[in-house]
Amino acid sequence: MAPARKPTATERPIRDVPWRVLAALMIALVLQCSWHFRQPAPAATAADLGAPPVLPQRLHGGDPISVAQWLLLYLQSFDNQPGISIPFSRLDYPQVLRWLASALSLDPASSYPLLMASQIYSQLPDAGRQRMMCDFVQERFMEAPDARWRWLAHCAIMAKHRLKDPSLALRYATAIAESAGKASSWARQMRIFLLEDMGELDSARVLLGGLLANGEVTDDTEKRFLTERLLSMESARKSTGATNK
Amino acid sequence: MNPQIRAIAHYTALEGRRTRVLIIAVIGIAAIIAASVFVRELAVAEGGRFQTGFYAPMARLCAVFMIAVHVLGSVLRELEDKGLELLLASDLPRSHYVLGKWLGFSITAASVALIVTLPLLALHPWQAVLVWGLSLLLELLMMVTLAQFCIVTFTHLLPAAGFLAAFYLFARNLTAIRLMAEHPIAAPDALSQQLMVSLIDALAFVTPALDRWTQTAWLVSGSADWPALANTAVQAAIYVLMLLAATLFDLYRRNF
């Protein structure tokens, strides 16, 4: 007696499929693979950075922070497009500034756009573009000095050591000292040491004396250090005066 | 044409009309047109370009979604109501059933493609609109076949719809995914990276690069890219044939 077929079987064997269907499937598979081989290999092409999209900036559904973050992440990953890495030198910096400004206007409390401007996009060895980024940071620093002084301080250091432009560094340091009352003391004192480096000993001495006199410096160690610097400036001034006589 | 295939195609197309697929398509397209006019008004320059840039991809997505859901729903209903079993109990070859259904769905897809394409004539040269519309029709035919294959193979809505959505997303971004996999930012020699590249390359063999189909750029440039359409047509023909054969393969192996 032949064994009964299992009643639970839901699939028939492949031999039950008509040969025409199998042949069509095989032919179609071969055609698909040959067609795939005939197609040109995908080539990476660098897209230009366009203007930041206006629509999401308006229609953010009450969530501008999220839109700002998307803008920043898009911008940040723009130099790594599928299959190609674009050097910063090929980026359109005025356009980059527009993206950063858009993100900052959507989320003014975020430091991310200024961090990108001062620490990422200013790494390019191109003085013009470094200045462009630093000017952007200074412009935006004035909107909220107490919150944004760190990025301008970085620009001041960059202006002094990389751009070799002490007067630009002094401009940034002065802006921090005059506008950012809550900035760390090292940042607020930066202009004094810049003046000293520039040979403006009189101005540096007056500012340092004023700083010590008005009681802004409360830490004893810091006070001692600054007093020593003031004394060394005084002695340098006297020796310079004696030499001139 | 075989009368059995013709009869099934006729009733499938009729089902498309009676389940109001075309009316829903008109309403959906009207809503997208209204939104695109809004986008046009927001733009300070190149309003027409902005309007097309919004309308074309949204309308294409809407058409693909409607057609895919219609096919899944229709075949699933026949499977669950045992209508398919009743049909197959008669003197009807399974291949005629699949081809008849495919033809009927294709008629509905062609109507939807027409509804989506016609409004573009108000904005762009007819040659560019014709190429775009024909490419959309090919894309919809491909999705009809894929949806039919998915629902016959998986027999449940969730896996079928999930596979369909994942496939469409993957195929629409195939070129970018391949480029990203082949040029990684970090650790290009890592085993995981090499495995990923091999997997993506293998999938690319059996997936059409939909990002080259129905491009909005054809409309905004105003030029009819006939060679691109010819390329799309050949790929669509091969892929539809392969999917139909795979659907038949699965259906012939099933016991009811």
Interface residues (C-beta under 8 A of the other chain):
Chain A: A9 T10 E11 R12 P13 I14 D16 V17 P18 V21 L22 A24 L25 I27 A28 L29 L31 Q32 C33 W35 H36 Q39 P42 A44 V54 L55 R58 N80 P82 G83 I84 S85
Chain B: V39 L42 A43 S95 T175 A176 I177 R178 L179 M180 E182 H183 I185 A204 F205 V206 A209 V234 Q235 I238 Y239 L241 M242 L244 A245 A246 L248 F249 Y252 R253 R254 N255
